[in-house]
């Protein structure tokens, strides 16, 4: 019995060291883990992302310190329990309290580091971010009002390279680019999409061509049922303690609409998530020692995630509804917003440094909007002047119709109909047909297109990394190119990049040759 007791104590001590190290590391990494998917929240709080990135760079050596603090504290608490005459329940509660305290202290220490470092970074940025020379590309933001809604334009200007001794280069045309992220925007998802789509603006500006970007209809994901669909698809992962609250944190982060929602995030994710992680680690020893009862407790703890996570999600949605933050009925008119952007580009020719010519461009769901607008504006000109020199469509969505789907597609139709209805207000077959460029081209009354305006249709090699059904549904461009040719347009197809997202690295190559051809036309 003495040997068994010694072995049990050694095993328990080792387990306490491991659990303590995990708790210490988890506490120290809490701001980093929260900061990566919640970068928008950092800016809402007035904190910079640069301290976070510096902390990630210095994290490895600090993780050793956090693991040492956590394991040492847990081991000391275990030694106190061995020498104590208190009941085992009291000793287990003391160990739980110790781990919770260490987690909270290390998390608070890590957060304070960011807050203190932010002041230094802000001071450095004031010195570094001084007006730079004119030979550097620039990005600016301009506000326009469309249908009573404020719309932000992101303007990318090439390096002016002004030099009195050199002859000024000819003025280039300007690109009006419609960007999208499944027609969504605002919030965290919009923040990600804006930064991702900036690469296209800089690709044009790098070639000496100014670019005006608009993100429309920029529907907030909180005003759709997209996250509820994602919640259902990820439900098997809610059986894993800890991971389920990371998924819930990502879910709620996408739904954030204001600073008030940070309170909902704290109450529904952060506090329950910490409790779930601490409970899962603290119950490890009792579950091993209690035999069948311990296994039952483990299974019950796992199954509880299938109920807790959806309930917390619904609680957050209810809180947003009571705060009046949800607006499911209002949809922005994306064609009006594109028209206003084009008009702004025409009026601000001197600011853009363009020669008055325009190129219409669209990426992803922005390709859908740009193609719809292009079909309205690229008809054969009656006064001899066309509005666009060319139309560039990059991995766009050109057909929203689902009524003729067969086979596997038929089972996906209700999901697509729901998404099109929530995001674009296309909640009927007729509305989806009217919002489909392919369907519009098939109409008999559709006007002939100007052959002098070239339509460039770009697609990646594997848009969705080889998922044939979804690739065919979302990014098939054969129907569009056939319809454009049938209306007399000049169509050129280009393969750009490996998939729908990595094509951003291949797009600059296309932009180089495309912009050179535009400048040669002058």
Helices and strands as residue ranges (DSSP letters): H 2-37, H 39-44, H 49-83, H 88-128, E 138-146, E 149-157, E 172-179, H 187-206, E 211-215, G 221-223, H 226-233, G 235-239, H 243-255, H 261-265, I 266-270, H 271-289, H 292-322, H 334-347, H 349-352, E 354-363, H 365-377, E 390-394, H 408-424, H 429-434, H 437-441, E 454-459, H 468-475, H 478-486, E 490-495, H 503-520
